[in-house]
């Protein structure tokens, strides 16, 4: 039998041949859009810190205060001694923010998905998922033991066909999608999927990692009785709430901190606290992280213009290049082959911009791309400069 290292080196050589080998690069984030890499300052179009809140003084002050009050770590899982007072405040804020009765905070978005999905369905049940759902939803579905089927991306007719053919044979049924797809930047027809789930006596779970609360009258400070639905901040389009809709999100992107959460009914949240293994068997988040998330939610509620800005910047970029109007803060530029995407990313870095090359298996074969993520802090000059390079290089013709 080959030695372990020999086997692994061979696997690495295969990845290198396919131009799929990844390397961790030290990156010092200076603020919402500036980073330092290899001794050079770059303007980043790769961060998911959409509002630049990770460096806001209000957020870092809150984190420091929590560090002094509660210490560096939670000390144990939430069900033991790790459920310090800040958790209740954050979950109450998230529930209001999403228009639900309750919320449950997990250690990360990944942990939220791989814990929630297997807690809801198992052997004898059915999962029907969009083809482009995130890897953590895929892993949660696999861990569940349920029968898993995939429908063509955002294709309601295909989803209906799978439901009609397979729903009667299974006990429970769960539909999975994202509100904003992380690699394509497009939006799911969530309301239509919720209607399908209801028609076929199923549930819908939406991964909202790349959206955030709407700035238009639905912030987490809403008074009781207002709203009652969730909104996609990037379009202000209402999404369905209520029983049978499970809303998952993260605190590591727009909120600029870390952690994941699930919002829904009180029964859902109480059940997850007893059944989601990734919650039960994980140490709680550091107090500074939870405090930072709370401060970020307050800013999002108080500064609606900031929350609107990432989409405005993305649409400035697509307008400059004559591309289809952006639906979110994420704009992909598909260059098809791995070599071409890597070369484009290297050229942009030489010109002072950090734009990640995304390759399979993160995206389908022959759809390697540059993924532009727009922040509220990007300037018009920065957006115009990077768009000019894209146009000069003829990448839109790929």
C-alpha positions, 0 to 999 in steps of 0.5 A: 500500500502506498505511503499516505504522503505519496498518495496525497502528493499524487492527488495534488499533482492531478489537481495541478494538472487540471489547474484546480490546486488551491493555495492559501495566500496571506491577505491583510484586510485594511478596511472594507475594500483595501487589502495587503497581499505580497507587500502590495495594497490592492482594491478587493472585489472579492470580499463578502463584507458587503457593507464594510462593517467588519472595520466600523468603529461601532462594531469593533468597540462592541467586540472589545467591550464584550471581550472585556466583559465575557472573555475570549471564548464561550467556554463550552457548547451553548447547551452547557455553559456557552449561552452567555447573555448576548445570544438572546439579544442577537437571536431576538434581533434576527427574528425581528429582522427576518419577521419570524417568531424565533431565531437560533444562532449557530457557529457558522453558516456551514454548521447551520445548514449541515445541522438543520437539514438532517434535523428536519428530514431523514430516511424515507423523506425527500429533498428537492434542491436547486442545482446550484445550492451551496456546498454546505446545503449539499452536504446537509442533504447528503448527511440527512439520509433522505432521497435527494433530487436536483432541479435545473437552476431556478427552473420551476417547471422541473421542480414541479415535475420532480414533485409530481413524480416523487412526492407521494412516495415519501413522508416529508418533503423539503425544498432547498434554494438560495435567495441570492446564489453565491457564484452567479449573483442571481435570485431564486423565485422564492415566492413561487417555490414556497407556493410549490412547497405548500401545494405539495405538503412540503417545506422550503428552506432558503439559504440567505447567506448573500442577502441581508435585511431590507432597508425599507421599513423592515429593519430589526427595530420594527415595532410588533405587528409591522411587516411579518415577512422577510426582504431581500435587501438587494431588491427590496422584494418581499419573500414569504414568511410563516410556518413551513419556511425555514430561513437560514443566513450568516453573520460573516458577510453583510454583518461583517462578523461571524456565525450562522443562524436559522429563523422560523417558528418557535417550534422550529427553533426549540427543536433545532436546539434539541436535534441539530448536532452541529449546534449541540456539539459545537462550542459557542461563538466567542462573545466578541463575535456575537457583540459585533453582529449585534452592533452591525444589525443596528447600523443596518437598521439605522443606515438604509442608504448604506444597505442599498449601496452594494447593489447600486455599485454592482449595477454601475459596473454592469451598466459600464460594460453593457452587461445584464443588470445586476440582481445582487452585489455579485457579478460573475464574468464567465471565462470558461476555462481555468487557465483563462480565469487564473490569467485574468485574475493575475492581470487584475492583481498586477493592475492593483485589483483583487478579483478571485478566479472561481473554478470547478468544482465550486462552479460547473466544468467550463464555467470558470469565472471572475467573481466580482463582489461589490461593497458599499465602500467601493468608489466610482473611480475604483469601479470605473477603473476595473471595468475599463480593464475588463473592456480593454481585455475583451473578456466580455467576448469569452 
